[in-house]
Amino acid sequence: MSRRASLLTILAVVLVALNLRGAIAAVPPVLEDLQAAVGLTTAQAALMTSLPVLLFALAAPLAARLGRRLGPGRAVLVGLALIGAGTLVRVVGGPLVLLLGTAVVGLGITVGNVLVPVVIKRDLPGHASRVTGFFTATLAVGAALTSALTVPVAQLLGWRAALALWVVLVPVAAVGWWRHVVRRERGPVGGPAPGAEHARYASRAPGPSHTPPPSARDDRFVWRLPIAWALAVVLGCQSALYYSLTTWLPTILVDRAGVTHAVGGTAMALYQITAIPTALTIANVARLRPRQGWIGVLIGVAWTVMVAGLLLAPGAWPLWAVVGGLAQGAGFTYALTLIVLRGRDEHVVRALNAMGQFVGYTIGAAGPFAVGWLAQTTGGWTAPGLLLVGLAVALGASSLVAGRDVVVEPAPSRAT
């Protein structure tokens, strides 16, 4: 691929990434207005923010299957169409329509979560780690911009317009993706694979790589690999830490530091914005050495420092918000980069990513609920803090396995 074509592909990845968090990040700033206008119960309001994360997990295998049927490029277009449709539908009705539209948005985002890294591995193999960093950094940029701009738009035009506004990014991304990714695809990746056997994984030493024909590929083989489970646990612990702190950071600061809700919102903005530098750089750091487990250990330490700081010295919350932001920006990029590095080709990356997101986002969706339940049950934040520290330790430990210098090979076929 020429340099110009590579740059245009990266641009298409960035445009799609801008659509993969904005529709979610737009909701919390106007949630109170939305509850009052539509009559959402407290449980329904909580579901508005947790439903997409649950779908990231539950729909990941379906997204991988869609990628096999249509090809990852065309499948991402379907995902963008779902994001656009859900963004518009959810603002035209009552609570059920709102939740239905949010679910459609979650499905569309899941397709992008699973399959954009596959396209990166396939079309930009020599720069996969770096472009994965661009991808995850753009997720953070999209979330930060949407969070910052939704309230001013809502004050001028109302919450419905504020939520629907972000649909304008969808056609822009779809055109770029079609021109610079889909038009180069020659056909579907393949249908379901009968009779796939176990996979092997080998060192990075050069050697022949067996790649079965499309009809012989079966994504399920990765579920039998310890390294695939380690990758899933890394993503799961990272997701649980991120979504737990995203949900509860303002409340923790109000309770522990005695700040106002406005200051809690400022801490949240700082926490989101400071993710960008590490999201952009950690992928390049991961390429410096063949083993990347030490990076996961450092990320786990950073999460631990943030949580301990919030509990022991909450008055220094700006420092802990920055440390947490750096940790979450590095952590998500690190998890996706490991998946890209461990897969021999785009088919293996698709399988690892689907499994990792199913397991990982299941853990991630449970995190905020577990933290909230512990806080309510114990009447404080010590027990939830210990849970978060445990997740940080598990992140570091699983990284030592997931960061080994091995590559997962495609599953061989019984067919000759």
RODO-478293 format. One record per residue (C-alpha): x, y, z; residue in one letter; residue number from 1. Coordinates in steps of 0.5 Angstrom, whole numbers, plus 500, padded with zeros to 3 digits. Each point is the difference from the previous one (the first is absolute). Layout:
% RODO-478293
X X	Y Y	Z Z	rest a	nr NUM
...
% end
This chain:
% RODO-478293
X 500	Y 500	Z 500	rest m	nr 1
X 503	Y 507	Z 498	rest s	nr 2
X 501	Y 505	Z 505	rest r	nr 3
X 494	Y 504	Z 498	rest r	nr 4
X 495	Y 494	Z 500	rest a	nr 5
X 503	Y 499	Z 507	rest s	nr 6
X 499	Y 507	Z 503	rest l	nr 7
X 493	Y 500	Z 497	rest l	nr 8
X 498	Y 493	Z 503	rest t	nr 9
X 503	Y 503	Z 507	rest i	nr 10
X 495	Y 506	Z 499	rest l	nr 11
X 494	Y 495	Z 499	rest a	nr 12
X 502	Y 497	Z 506	rest v	nr 13
X 500	Y 506	Z 504	rest v	nr 14
X 493	Y 502	Z 497	rest l	nr 15
X 497	Y 494	Z 502	rest v	nr 16
X 503	Y 500	Z 507	rest a	nr 17
X 497	Y 507	Z 501	rest l	nr 18
X 493	Y 497	Z 500	rest n	nr 19
X 502	Y 494	Z 504	rest l	nr 20
X 499	Y 504	Z 507	rest r	nr 21
X 496	Y 506	Z 499	rest g	nr 22
X 493	Y 498	Z 500	rest a	nr 23
X 502	Y 497	Z 507	rest i	nr 24
X 503	Y 506	Z 503	rest a	nr 25
X 495	Y 504	Z 498	rest a	nr 26
X 495	Y 497	Z 504	rest v	nr 27
X 503	Y 501	Z 507	rest p	nr 28
X 500	Y 508	Z 500	rest p	nr 29
X 493	Y 501	Z 498	rest v	nr 30
X 497	Y 494	Z 504	rest l	nr 31
X 496	Y 504	Z 505	rest e	nr 32
X 497	Y 504	Z 495	rest d	nr 33
X 498	Y 493	Z 496	rest l	nr 34
X 497	Y 497	Z 506	rest q	nr 35
X 496	Y 506	Z 502	rest a	nr 36
X 497	Y 500	Z 493	rest a	nr 37
X 499	Y 493	Z 498	rest v	nr 38
X 499	Y 497	Z 507	rest g	nr 39
X 505	Y 495	Z 501	rest l	nr 40
X 501	Y 497	Z 506	rest t	nr 41
X 506	Y 499	Z 504	rest t	nr 42
X 502	Y 493	Z 497	rest a	nr 43
X 498	Y 502	Z 493	rest q	nr 44
X 505	Y 506	Z 501	rest a	nr 45
X 505	Y 496	Z 502	rest a	nr 46
X 499	Y 495	Z 494	rest l	nr 47
X 501	Y 506	Z 495	rest m	nr 48
X 507	Y 500	Z 502	rest t	nr 49
X 501	Y 492	Z 502	rest s	nr 50
X 496	Y 497	Z 494	rest l	nr 51
X 506	Y 502	Z 494	rest p	nr 52
X 505	Y 497	Z 505	rest v	nr 53
X 496	Y 493	Z 501	rest l	nr 54
X 499	Y 500	Z 492	rest l	nr 55
X 507	Y 501	Z 499	rest f	nr 56
X 501	Y 493	Z 503	rest a	nr 57
X 494	Y 497	Z 498	rest l	nr 58
X 500	Y 502	Z 493	rest a	nr 59
X 508	Y 499	Z 499	rest a	nr 60
X 499	Y 493	Z 497	rest p	nr 61
X 494	Y 502	Z 495	rest l	nr 62
X 505	Y 506	Z 498	rest a	nr 63
X 505	Y 495	Z 498	rest a	nr 64
X 495	Y 495	Z 496	rest r	nr 65
X 498	Y 506	Z 496	rest l	nr 66
X 507	Y 502	Z 499	rest g	nr 67
X 501	Y 493	Z 497	rest r	nr 68
X 494	Y 500	Z 496	rest r	nr 69
X 501	Y 507	Z 497	rest l	nr 70
X 507	Y 502	Z 501	rest g	nr 71
X 502	Y 504	Z 505	rest p	nr 72
X 500	Y 507	Z 496	rest g	nr 73
X 493	Y 499	Z 498	rest r	nr 74
X 498	Y 497	Z 507	rest a	nr 75
X 502	Y 507	Z 503	rest v	nr 76
X 496	Y 504	Z 495	rest l	nr 77
X 494	Y 496	Z 503	rest v	nr 78
X 502	Y 502	Z 507	rest g	nr 79
X 501	Y 507	Z 498	rest l	nr 80
X 493	Y 500	Z 497	rest a	nr 81
X 497	Y 497	Z 507	rest l	nr 82
X 504	Y 505	Z 504	rest i	nr 83
X 496	Y 506	Z 495	rest g	nr 84
X 493	Y 496	Z 500	rest a	nr 85
X 501	Y 499	Z 508	rest g	nr 86
X 502	Y 507	Z 501	rest t	nr 87
X 494	Y 503	Z 497	rest l	nr 88
X 495	Y 495	Z 502	rest v	nr 89
X 501	Y 501	Z 507	rest r	nr 90
X 498	Y 507	Z 500	rest v	nr 91
X 493	Y 499	Z 497	rest v	nr 92
X 496	Y 497	Z 506	rest g	nr 93
X 500	Y 498	Z 507	rest g	nr 94
X 504	Y 495	Z 504	rest p	nr 95
X 499	Y 494	Z 497	rest l	nr 96
X 502	Y 503	Z 493	rest v	nr 97
X 506	Y 504	Z 503	rest l	nr 98
X 502	Y 493	Z 503	rest l	nr 99
X 499	Y 497	Z 493	rest l	nr 100
X 504	Y 505	Z 497	rest g	nr 101
X 506	Y 500	Z 505	rest t	nr 102
X 500	Y 492	Z 499	rest a	nr 103
X 501	Y 501	Z 492	rest v	nr 104
X 505	Y 505	Z 501	rest v	nr 105
X 504	Y 495	Z 505	rest g	nr 106
X 499	Y 495	Z 494	rest l	nr 107
X 503	Y 504	Z 495	rest g	nr 108
X 506	Y 502	Z 505	rest i	nr 109
X 501	Y 493	Z 501	rest t	nr 110
X 501	Y 498	Z 493	rest v	nr 111
X 506	Y 506	Z 500	rest g	nr 112
X 503	Y 498	Z 506	rest n	nr 113
X 501	Y 493	Z 497	rest v	nr 114
X 501	Y 501	Z 493	rest l	nr 115
X 504	Y 507	Z 499	rest v	nr 116
X 507	Y 496	Z 504	rest p	nr 117
X 499	Y 495	Z 495	rest v	nr 118
X 500	Y 504	Z 494	rest v	nr 119
X 506	Y 504	Z 503	rest i	nr 120
X 504	Y 493	Z 500	rest k	nr 121
X 498	Y 498	Z 493	rest r	nr 122
X 501	Y 507	Z 497	rest d	nr 123
X 506	Y 503	Z 504	rest l	nr 124
X 504	Y 494	Z 503	rest p	nr 125
X 506	Y 504	Z 500	rest g	nr 126
X 497	Y 505	Z 504	rest h	nr 127
X 495	Y 497	Z 504	rest a	nr 128
X 502	Y 501	Z 507	rest s	nr 129
X 501	Y 508	Z 498	rest r	nr 130
X 493	Y 500	Z 497	rest v	nr 131
X 496	Y 497	Z 505	rest t	nr 132
X 503	Y 505	Z 505	rest g	nr 133
X 497	Y 505	Z 495	rest f	nr 134
X 493	Y 497	Z 500	rest f	nr 135
X 500	Y 499	Z 508	rest t	nr 136
X 502	Y 507	Z 501	rest a	nr 137
X 495	Y 503	Z 495	rest t	nr 138
X 495	Y 496	Z 504	rest l	nr 139
X 502	Y 504	Z 506	rest a	nr 140
X 500	Y 507	Z 496	rest v	nr 141
X 493	Y 498	Z 498	rest g	nr 142
X 497	Y 499	Z 507	rest a	nr 143
X 504	Y 506	Z 502	rest a	nr 144
X 497	Y 504	Z 495	rest l	nr 145
X 493	Y 498	Z 500	rest t	nr 146
X 500	Y 500	Z 508	rest s	nr 147
X 502	Y 507	Z 499	rest a	nr 148
X 495	Y 503	Z 495	rest l	nr 149
X 494	Y 496	Z 501	rest t	nr 150
X 498	Y 505	Z 506	rest v	nr 151
X 501	Y 506	Z 496	rest p	nr 152
X 496	Y 497	Z 495	rest v	nr 153
X 494	Y 498	Z 504	rest a	nr 154
X 500	Y 507	Z 503	rest q	nr 155
X 498	Y 503	Z 493	rest l	nr 156
X 496	Y 495	Z 497	rest l	nr 157
X 498	Y 494	Z 505	rest g	nr 158
X 503	Y 494	Z 502	rest w	nr 159
X 497	Y 496	Z 494	rest r	nr 160
X 503	Y 504	Z 495	rest a	nr 161
X 507	Y 500	Z 505	rest a	nr 162
X 499	Y 492	Z 499	rest l	nr 163
X 498	Y 500	Z 493	rest a	nr 164
X 506	Y 505	Z 498	rest l	nr 165
X 505	Y 495	Z 500	rest w	nr 166
X 497	Y 496	Z 494	rest v	nr 167
X 503	Y 505	Z 495	rest v	nr 168
X 507	Y 496	Z 501	rest l	nr 169
X 497	Y 494	Z 498	rest v	nr 170
X 500	Y 501	Z 492	rest p	nr 171
X 507	Y 503	Z 500	rest v	nr 172
X 503	Y 494	Z 503	rest a	nr 173
X 496	Y 496	Z 495	rest a	nr 174
X 502	Y 503	Z 494	rest v	nr 175
X 507	Y 500	Z 502	rest g	nr 176
X 500	Y 493	Z 502	rest w	nr 177
X 497	Y 498	Z 494	rest w	nr 178
X 505	Y 503	Z 496	rest r	nr 179
X 506	Y 498	Z 503	rest h	nr 180
X 498	Y 494	Z 503	rest v	nr 181
X 494	Y 496	Z 497	rest v	nr 182
X 502	Y 501	Z 493	rest r	nr 183
X 506	Y 496	Z 501	rest r	nr 184
X 497	Y 494	Z 503	rest e	nr 185
X 499	Y 495	Z 495	rest r	nr 186
X 495	Y 495	Z 503	rest g	nr 187
X 497	Y 498	Z 507	rest p	nr 188
X 505	Y 497	Z 504	rest v	nr 189
X 496	Y 493	Z 501	rest g	nr 190
X 495	Y 497	Z 503	rest g	nr 191
X 500	Y 495	Z 506	rest p	nr 192
X 505	Y 495	Z 500	rest a	nr 193
X 498	Y 492	Z 501	rest p	nr 194
X 505	Y 496	Z 504	rest g	nr 195
X 506	Y 505	Z 502	rest a	nr 196
X 505	Y 497	Z 504	rest e	nr 197
X 504	Y 503	Z 506	rest h	nr 198
X 505	Y 506	Z 499	rest a	nr 199
X 507	Y 500	Z 501	rest r	nr 200
X 504	Y 506	Z 502	rest y	nr 201
X 507	Y 501	Z 499	rest a	nr 202
X 506	Y 505	Z 501	rest s	nr 203
X 501	Y 506	Z 495	rest r	nr 204
X 506	Y 496	Z 497	rest a	nr 205
X 499	Y 500	Z 492	rest p	nr 206
X 496	Y 494	Z 498	rest g	nr 207
X 495	Y 498	Z 495	rest p	nr 208
X 493	Y 502	Z 503	rest s	nr 209
X 494	Y 495	Z 498	rest h	nr 210
X 494	Y 504	Z 498	rest t	nr 211
X 494	Y 496	Z 498	rest p	nr 212
X 495	Y 502	Z 495	rest p	nr 213
X 494	Y 504	Z 502	rest p	nr 214
X 495	Y 494	Z 500	rest s	nr 215
X 505	Y 497	Z 505	rest a	nr 216
X 500	Y 506	Z 505	rest r	nr 217
X 497	Y 499	Z 507	rest d	nr 218
X 500	Y 506	Z 505	rest d	nr 219
X 499	Y 495	Z 506	rest r	nr 220
X 507	Y 497	Z 500	rest f	nr 221
X 502	Y 506	Z 504	rest v	nr 222
X 496	Y 498	Z 506	rest w	nr 223
X 505	Y 494	Z 502	rest r	nr 224
X 506	Y 504	Z 500	rest l	nr 225
X 503	Y 503	Z 507	rest p	nr 226
X 503	Y 506	Z 496	rest i	nr 227
X 493	Y 502	Z 498	rest a	nr 228
X 497	Y 500	Z 507	rest w	nr 229
X 506	Y 504	Z 502	rest a	nr 230
X 498	Y 505	Z 495	rest l	nr 231
X 493	Y 500	Z 502	rest a	nr 232
X 501	Y 501	Z 507	rest v	nr 233
X 505	Y 506	Z 499	rest v	nr 234
X 494	Y 503	Z 496	rest l	nr 235
X 495	Y 498	Z 505	rest g	nr 236
X 504	Y 503	Z 506	rest c	nr 237
X 502	Y 506	Z 496	rest q	nr 238
X 492	Y 501	Z 498	rest s	nr 239
X 498	Y 499	Z 507	rest a	nr 240
X 505	Y 505	Z 503	rest l	nr 241
X 498	Y 505	Z 494	rest y	nr 242
X 493	Y 500	Z 501	rest y	nr 243
X 499	Y 499	Z 507	rest s	nr 244
X 505	Y 507	Z 501	rest l	nr 245
X 496	Y 503	Z 495	rest t	nr 246
X 493	Y 499	Z 503	rest t	nr 247
X 502	Y 501	Z 507	rest w	nr 248
X 506	Y 505	Z 500	rest l	nr 249
X 496	Y 506	Z 501	rest p	nr 250
X 496	Y 497	Z 506	rest t	nr 251
X 506	Y 497	Z 503	rest i	nr 252
X 503	Y 507	Z 500	rest l	nr 253
X 494	Y 503	Z 503	rest v	nr 254
X 500	Y 495	Z 506	rest d	nr 255
X 507	Y 500	Z 501	rest r	nr 256
X 503	Y 507	Z 498	rest a	nr 257
X 493	Y 504	Z 502	rest g	nr 258
X 500	Y 503	Z 493	rest v	nr 259
X 494	Y 503	Z 496	rest t	nr 260
X 497	Y 496	Z 494	rest h	nr 261
X 503	Y 505	Z 496	rest a	nr 262
X 507	Y 499	Z 502	rest v	nr 263
X 499	Y 492	Z 499	rest g	nr 264
X 498	Y 502	Z 493	rest g	nr 265
X 507	Y 503	Z 499	rest t	nr 266
X 503	Y 494	Z 503	rest a	nr 267
X 497	Y 496	Z 495	rest m	nr 268
X 502	Y 504	Z 494	rest a	nr 269
X 507	Y 500	Z 502	rest l	nr 270
X 500	Y 493	Z 501	rest y	nr 271
X 497	Y 499	Z 493	rest q	nr 272
X 505	Y 505	Z 497	rest i	nr 273
X 506	Y 498	Z 503	rest t	nr 274
X 499	Y 493	Z 496	rest a	nr 275
X 502	Y 503	Z 494	rest i	nr 276
X 507	Y 500	Z 500	rest p	nr 277
X 501	Y 493	Z 503	rest t	nr 278
X 495	Y 497	Z 495	rest a	nr 279
X 505	Y 503	Z 494	rest l	nr 280
X 506	Y 498	Z 503	rest t	nr 281
X 499	Y 493	Z 503	rest i	nr 282
X 500	Y 496	Z 494	rest a	nr 283
X 507	Y 503	Z 497	rest n	nr 284
X 503	Y 498	Z 507	rest v	nr 285
X 497	Y 493	Z 500	rest a	nr 286
X 504	Y 499	Z 493	rest r	nr 287
X 506	Y 501	Z 503	rest l	nr 288
X 501	Y 494	Z 504	rest r	nr 289
X 497	Y 493	Z 498	rest p	nr 290
X 497	Y 499	Z 506	rest r	nr 291
X 495	Y 505	Z 503	rest q	nr 292
X 498	Y 497	Z 507	rest g	nr 293
X 504	Y 505	Z 503	rest w	nr 294
X 495	Y 506	Z 497	rest i	nr 295
X 494	Y 496	Z 503	rest g	nr 296
X 503	Y 500	Z 507	rest v	nr 297
X 502	Y 508	Z 500	rest l	nr 298
X 493	Y 501	Z 498	rest i	nr 299
X 497	Y 496	Z 506	rest g	nr 300
X 505	Y 504	Z 504	rest v	nr 301
X 497	Y 506	Z 497	rest a	nr 302
X 493	Y 498	Z 502	rest w	nr 303
X 502	Y 498	Z 507	rest t	nr 304
X 503	Y 507	Z 501	rest v	nr 305
X 494	Y 503	Z 498	rest m	nr 306
X 495	Y 496	Z 504	rest v	nr 307
X 504	Y 501	Z 506	rest a	nr 308
X 501	Y 507	Z 499	rest g	nr 309
X 493	Y 501	Z 500	rest l	nr 310
X 499	Y 496	Z 506	rest l	nr 311
X 506	Y 503	Z 504	rest l	nr 312
X 501	Y 507	Z 498	rest a	nr 313
X 493	Y 502	Z 496	rest p	nr 314
X 502	Y 507	Z 501	rest g	nr 315
X 506	Y 499	Z 494	rest a	nr 316
X 494	Y 498	Z 495	rest w	nr 317
X 503	Y 504	Z 494	rest p	nr 318
X 507	Y 495	Z 501	rest l	nr 319
X 495	Y 494	Z 500	rest w	nr 320
X 496	Y 502	Z 495	rest a	nr 321
X 506	Y 501	Z 495	rest v	nr 322
X 503	Y 493	Z 502	rest v	nr 323
X 494	Y 497	Z 499	rest g	nr 324
X 499	Y 503	Z 493	rest g	nr 325
X 507	Y 498	Z 498	rest l	nr 326
X 498	Y 493	Z 503	rest a	nr 327
X 494	Y 499	Z 496	rest q	nr 328
X 503	Y 503	Z 493	rest g	nr 329
X 506	Y 495	Z 501	rest a	nr 330
X 495	Y 494	Z 502	rest g	nr 331
X 495	Y 500	Z 494	rest f	nr 332
X 506	Y 501	Z 495	rest t	nr 333
X 504	Y 495	Z 503	rest y	nr 334
X 495	Y 495	Z 500	rest a	nr 335
X 498	Y 501	Z 493	rest l	nr 336
X 507	Y 500	Z 498	rest t	nr 337
X 501	Y 493	Z 503	rest l	nr 338
X 495	Y 497	Z 496	rest i	nr 339
X 503	Y 503	Z 494	rest v	nr 340
X 507	Y 498	Z 502	rest l	nr 341
X 498	Y 493	Z 502	rest r	nr 342
X 496	Y 498	Z 494	rest g	nr 343
X 503	Y 497	Z 493	rest r	nr 344
X 495	Y 503	Z 496	rest d	nr 345
X 494	Y 504	Z 499	rest e	nr 346
X 496	Y 494	Z 501	rest h	nr 347
X 503	Y 498	Z 507	rest v	nr 348
X 500	Y 508	Z 502	rest v	nr 349
X 492	Y 499	Z 499	rest r	nr 350
X 499	Y 494	Z 504	rest a	nr 351
X 505	Y 503	Z 506	rest l	nr 352
X 496	Y 506	Z 500	rest n	nr 353
X 493	Y 497	Z 500	rest a	nr 354
X 502	Y 496	Z 505	rest m	nr 355
X 504	Y 505	Z 504	rest g	nr 356
X 494	Y 505	Z 499	rest q	nr 357
X 495	Y 495	Z 502	rest f	nr 358
X 503	Y 498	Z 507	rest v	nr 359
X 503	Y 507	Z 501	rest g	nr 360
X 494	Y 504	Z 499	rest y	nr 361
X 496	Y 495	Z 505	rest t	nr 362
X 505	Y 501	Z 505	rest i	nr 363
X 500	Y 508	Z 498	rest g	nr 364
X 492	Y 500	Z 501	rest a	nr 365
X 500	Y 497	Z 507	rest a	nr 366
X 506	Y 505	Z 503	rest g	nr 367
X 495	Y 506	Z 501	rest p	nr 368
X 495	Y 496	Z 503	rest f	nr 369
X 504	Y 496	Z 504	rest a	nr 370
X 504	Y 506	Z 503	rest v	nr 371
X 493	Y 504	Z 501	rest g	nr 372
X 497	Y 494	Z 504	rest w	nr 373
X 506	Y 499	Z 504	rest l	nr 374
X 500	Y 508	Z 502	rest a	nr 375
X 493	Y 499	Z 501	rest q	nr 376
X 500	Y 494	Z 505	rest t	nr 377
X 507	Y 502	Z 503	rest t	nr 378
X 498	Y 508	Z 501	rest g	nr 379
X 507	Y 502	Z 497	rest g	nr 380
X 505	Y 499	Z 495	rest w	nr 381
X 505	Y 496	Z 503	rest t	nr 382
X 497	Y 493	Z 498	rest a	nr 383
X 499	Y 503	Z 493	rest p	nr 384
X 507	Y 503	Z 500	rest g	nr 385
X 503	Y 493	Z 502	rest l	nr 386
X 496	Y 497	Z 494	rest l	nr 387
X 503	Y 505	Z 495	rest l	nr 388
X 507	Y 498	Z 503	rest v	nr 389
X 499	Y 493	Z 499	rest g	nr 390
X 498	Y 501	Z 492	rest l	nr 391
X 506	Y 504	Z 499	rest a	nr 392
X 504	Y 494	Z 503	rest v	nr 393
X 497	Y 496	Z 496	rest a	nr 394
X 501	Y 504	Z 494	rest l	nr 395
X 507	Y 500	Z 501	rest g	nr 396
X 501	Y 492	Z 501	rest a	nr 397
X 496	Y 499	Z 494	rest s	nr 398
X 504	Y 504	Z 496	rest s	nr 399
X 506	Y 496	Z 502	rest l	nr 400
X 497	Y 494	Z 496	rest v	nr 401
X 497	Y 504	Z 494	rest a	nr 402
X 506	Y 504	Z 499	rest g	nr 403
X 504	Y 494	Z 498	rest r	nr 404
X 504	Y 500	Z 494	rest d	nr 405
X 495	Y 495	Z 496	rest v	nr 406
X 496	Y 501	Z 494	rest v	nr 407
X 493	Y 496	Z 500	rest v	nr 408
X 499	Y 496	Z 493	rest e	nr 409
X 494	Y 499	Z 496	rest p	nr 410
X 497	Y 493	Z 502	rest a	nr 411
X 501	Y 495	Z 495	rest p	nr 412
X 495	Y 496	Z 496	rest s	nr 413
X 498	Y 493	Z 499	rest r	nr 414
X 499	Y 501	Z 493	rest a	nr 415
X 505	Y 499	Z 495	rest t	nr 416
% end
